[in-house]
């Protein structure tokens, strides 16, 4: 771990993850990189350059990609890791994490989250405010578990899938990669085809 943390992205998601980093109290200095040249500071923290400048700080800082868009987040994080930069996870102090839980690099775990035992969270995920993930779940890379979402035991959420705010996934359910689950939706059976799903129980509305 380095003395400095660089957060890439100085907008909404970047603010939240920087706040987590502040509360973790592990870095002497936290700064941003952002491609919008008009942004000079965020939350009182300095913006010191653009995304491409990260590589000049390779040996001087830890890194976190604070960008909500999964495709952009994945592209940047994978490039940083490929070039050997130290991408870290950020976990709010006010979370409950069970035994035998694995959390991948580049994943943010927000305030009020509960992750129960023997669950694996992939890299680059967002586990958002007050969501809960029960035992023996697998949340694959770059998935987004929105605020207030709930997954029961033995659930699998595929790569890049997004669970909307307040959604519920029943036990022993598998959701394939590339899905969007709408706000307040309830998933009671496996989803095997990518698409957008809404309702109680869910139905697919877009491929």
Secondary structure, DSSP 8 states (H G I E B T S, - for coil): --SEEEEE--SHHHHHHHHHHHHHT--SEEEEE-S-TT--EETTEEB-S-GGGGGGGTTTEEEEE--S-HHHHHHHHHHHHHTT-EE--EE-SS-EE-TT-EE-TT-EE-TT-EE-TT-EE-TT-EE-TT-EE-TT-EE-TT-EE-TT-EE-TT-EE-TT-EE-TT-EE-TT-EE-TTEEE-TT-EE-S-B-S-EEEETBTTEEEE-
